[in-house]
Amino acid sequence: MGFLSSIFKKTKKTKSSSSKQKKRRSTKTDPTEAAATASLLSIGSEHSETVLAQEDPIPSNASEELRVVREWIRAKDEHNIEKMQELTGEGCFFTFTDSETEMPASEFYGAVNETIQSFPDIHFFWKSMKVQGPSTNKSKAGMVVVVNDYYGIGKHTGKAYGFGPYPPVEPTGKTVRDENIEFTFTVSDGKIVDATIYAFGELVGPPGFYTKIGGVILF
C-alpha cells in the first residue's frame, strides 16, 4: 500500500478531552496573524452553531466548509475517489495522530481504493459534524470542520486484502466494522487542505481492517 505497518503502532489512550487536546496543535497565534484570524472568526461564527447529523439535509444557509466536507464524505461512501480528489487541495496530508504519521493525499486515496476493492460493499457512517473555527496551523489556513464518530463497515468478499509487507488475506466473507474516529478537516477556498484522524488509541483504517480479517501485524 506504499506505507509501512510499523507506523500504525497501537498506543494505549483513552477517549478523553485531555488526551485529544494534547494531540491538537497550539492555539497560540502571533501578532502578524491576528487580523487574519479575526477575519476567519467573523466568517465562521455565523455557522458555528450549525451541527449536522448524517441523516440531516444540508440547510440552505450552511457554510461552504460544511458543504465541502459533506460532499467529500458522500463521495467516499459512493466510492467516488475521483470526486474526493477534486475536493482536495494540492499538498493536503492525512495525519494519523496515534501513529504520528502523515500520508500525502495520493497515498491515502490509494489505500482507500484498495480497501474498496477488497470490501466492495463498504459504507461509512458518522454521528455529527460542525465548524469548529479557524485553523491554528500557520501553513494550513482555513476553517476547521470536525466529524464525530466516523467509521466504516464492509464485507470481505472482494480481492485478497494485504497491508504493508504482510501477506494478503484471501476473501473471508467476514463483515468488518472499523473503530470510531474523530475526522477533522481544514477547508480553504472550497478545497480540503488538511485532514487529521484521531483514533483514540485504536487500530483503524487499513491495519484495522487487516487484523480483523485474521491478518497478523508484528509490532
C-alpha positions as CSV (number, residue, x, y, z in Angstrom):
1,M,0.0,0.0,0.0
2,G,3.0,2.2,-0.1
3,F,3.3,2.7,3.7
4,L,4.8,0.6,6.5
5,S,2.8,-1.2,9.1
6,S,5.2,-0.1,11.8
7,I,3.8,3.4,11.7
8,F,0.5,2.2,12.9
9,K,1.5,1.0,16.4
10,K,-1.4,0.8,18.7
11,T,-1.0,3.0,21.7
12,K,-3.0,2.9,24.9
13,K,-5.0,6.1,25.1
14,T,-8.5,6.9,26.4
15,K,-11.2,8.9,24.7
16,S,-10.9,11.9,27.0
17,S,-10.8,15.6,26.4
18,S,-7.3,15.9,27.8
19,S,-5.8,13.3,25.5
20,K,-7.5,14.8,22.5
21,Q,-6.3,18.2,23.5
22,K,-2.7,17.1,23.6
23,K,-2.9,15.9,20.1
24,R,-4.1,19.2,18.7
25,R,-1.8,22.0,17.6
26,S,-1.1,25.0,19.8
27,T,-3.9,27.6,19.8
28,K,-1.4,30.5,20.1
29,T,-1.1,32.9,17.2
30,D,1.5,35.6,16.7
31,P,0.5,39.3,16.3
32,T,1.0,39.2,12.5
33,E,-1.8,36.7,12.2
34,A,-4.3,38.5,14.5
35,A,-6.1,40.3,11.7
36,A,-6.4,37.1,9.5
37,T,-7.6,35.1,12.5
38,A,-10.2,37.7,13.4
39,S,-11.5,37.7,9.9
40,L,-11.8,33.9,9.9
41,L,-13.6,34.0,13.2
42,S,-16.1,36.5,11.9
43,I,-16.8,34.3,8.9
44,G,-17.1,31.1,10.9
45,S,-19.2,32.5,13.8
46,E,-22.3,32.7,11.7
47,H,-22.3,28.9,11.2
48,S,-20.5,27.8,14.3
49,E,-23.7,26.6,15.9
50,T,-24.8,24.5,12.9
51,V,-24.5,20.8,13.7
52,L,-25.3,18.3,11.0
53,A,-26.2,14.6,11.6
54,Q,-25.8,12.1,8.9
55,E,-29.5,11.9,8.1
56,D,-30.0,15.7,8.1
57,P,-30.3,17.6,4.8
58,I,-27.9,20.4,4.3
59,P,-29.6,23.6,5.4
60,S,-29.7,26.4,2.8
61,N,-27.5,28.6,5.0
62,A,-24.8,26.0,5.6
63,S,-21.3,27.3,5.3
64,E,-19.1,26.4,2.3
65,E,-16.9,24.4,4.6
66,L,-19.7,22.1,5.8
67,R,-20.8,21.6,2.2
68,V,-17.4,20.6,1.0
69,V,-16.8,18.1,3.8
70,R,-20.3,16.7,3.5
71,E,-19.8,16.3,-0.3
72,W,-16.4,14.6,0.3
73,I,-17.9,12.2,2.8
74,R,-20.7,11.4,0.4
75,A,-18.2,10.8,-2.4
76,K,-16.3,8.4,-0.2
77,D,-19.4,6.5,0.7
78,E,-20.2,6.2,-3.0
79,H,-16.7,5.0,-3.7
80,N,-16.1,8.0,-5.9
81,I,-12.4,8.6,-5.4
82,E,-12.2,11.0,-8.4
83,K,-14.7,13.3,-6.7
84,M,-12.8,13.1,-3.4
85,Q,-9.6,14.1,-5.3
86,E,-11.4,17.1,-6.9
87,L,-12.3,18.3,-3.4
88,T,-8.8,18.0,-2.2
89,G,-6.2,20.8,-2.5
90,E,-2.6,20.3,-3.5
91,G,-0.3,19.5,-0.7
92,C,-3.0,18.0,1.5
93,F,-1.9,15.4,4.1
94,F,-3.9,13.0,6.1
95,T,-2.4,12.7,9.6
96,F,-2.9,9.7,11.9
97,T,-2.2,11.2,15.3
98,D,-2.0,7.9,17.2
99,S,0.8,6.7,14.9
100,E,2.3,10.2,14.4
101,T,2.1,9.6,10.7
102,E,1.3,11.9,7.7
103,M,0.1,10.5,4.4
104,P,0.0,12.5,1.2
105,A,-3.4,12.6,-0.3
106,S,-2.4,10.4,-3.2
107,E,-1.2,7.6,-0.8
108,F,-4.4,7.9,1.3
109,Y,-6.6,7.6,-1.7
110,G,-4.6,4.6,-2.9
111,A,-5.3,2.9,0.4
112,V,-9.0,3.8,0.2
113,N,-9.2,2.3,-3.3
114,E,-7.5,-1.0,-2.2
115,T,-9.9,-1.2,0.7
116,I,-12.9,-0.7,-1.6
117,Q,-11.6,-3.4,-3.9
118,S,-11.5,-5.9,-1.1
119,F,-14.7,-4.7,0.7
120,P,-16.9,-3.8,-2.2
121,D,-20.0,-3.1,-0.2
122,I,-18.2,-0.8,2.4
123,H,-20.2,2.2,3.6
124,F,-19.3,4.9,6.1
125,F,-21.3,6.3,8.9
126,W,-20.9,9.3,11.3
127,K,-22.8,11.0,14.1
128,S,-22.3,14.7,13.6
129,M,-20.3,17.4,12.0
130,K,-19.8,21.1,12.7
131,V,-17.4,24.0,12.0
132,Q,-15.0,24.3,14.9
133,G,-13.3,27.5,14.0
134,P,-10.3,28.8,12.1
135,S,-7.2,26.6,11.8
136,T,-4.3,27.5,14.1
137,N,-1.8,25.8,11.7
138,K,0.1,28.6,10.0
139,S,0.8,26.6,6.9
140,K,-2.8,25.4,6.5
141,A,-5.0,28.4,6.9
142,G,-8.8,27.8,6.7
143,M,-11.8,26.8,8.6
144,V,-11.8,23.5,10.6
145,V,-14.7,21.1,10.4
146,V,-15.0,18.2,12.9
147,V,-16.8,15.0,12.1
148,N,-17.5,12.8,15.2
149,D,-17.9,9.0,15.5
150,Y,-16.9,8.3,11.9
151,Y,-16.5,4.6,10.9
152,G,-16.8,2.2,8.0
153,I,-18.5,-1.2,7.7
154,G,-17.8,-3.7,4.9
155,K,-17.8,-7.4,4.0
156,H,-14.6,-9.0,2.8
157,T,-15.9,-10.6,-0.4
158,G,-13.6,-8.8,-3.0
159,K,-9.9,-9.1,-3.6
160,A,-7.4,-10.6,-1.2
161,Y,-6.5,-7.8,1.3
162,G,-3.0,-7.1,2.3
163,F,-1.2,-4.5,4.4
164,G,2.3,-3.2,4.1
165,P,4.8,-6.1,3.9
166,Y,2.4,-8.6,5.3
167,P,0.8,-11.3,3.1
168,P,-2.7,-10.7,1.7
169,V,-5.6,-12.5,3.3
170,E,-7.9,-14.3,0.8
171,P,-11.6,-13.3,0.9
172,T,-13.1,-14.4,4.3
173,G,-16.7,-13.2,3.9
174,K,-16.3,-11.5,7.3
175,T,-18.1,-8.2,8.0
176,V,-15.7,-5.7,9.5
177,R,-16.7,-2.6,11.4
178,D,-13.9,-0.1,11.8
179,E,-13.4,1.7,15.2
180,N,-14.9,5.2,15.6
181,I,-12.6,8.1,14.8
182,E,-12.8,11.8,15.0
183,F,-12.1,13.1,11.5
184,T,-11.0,16.7,11.3
185,F,-10.8,18.7,8.0
186,T,-9.4,22.1,7.2
187,V,-11.1,23.7,4.3
188,S,-9.9,26.7,2.3
189,D,-11.3,28.1,-0.9
190,G,-13.6,25.2,-1.4
191,K,-10.9,22.6,-1.0
192,I,-9.8,20.3,1.8
193,V,-6.2,21.3,2.6
194,D,-5.5,19.3,5.7
195,A,-7.1,16.3,7.5
196,T,-6.5,14.6,10.8
197,I,-7.6,11.3,12.2
198,Y,-7.9,10.8,16.0
199,A,-8.3,7.1,16.6
200,F,-8.2,7.3,20.5
201,G,-5.6,4.5,20.6
202,E,-7.4,2.1,18.4
203,L,-6.1,0.4,15.3
204,V,-8.1,1.9,12.5
205,G,-8.1,2.1,8.7
206,P,-6.1,-0.4,6.6
207,P,-4.3,-2.1,9.5
208,G,-7.5,-2.3,11.5
209,F,-9.3,-4.0,8.6
210,Y,-6.4,-6.3,8.0
211,T,-6.2,-7.6,11.6
212,K,-10.0,-8.0,11.8
213,I,-10.0,-10.5,8.9
214,G,-7.2,-12.5,10.5
215,G,-4.1,-10.7,9.3
216,V,-1.2,-10.5,11.8
217,I,0.9,-7.4,12.2
218,L,4.1,-7.6,14.1
219,F,4.9,-4.5,16.1
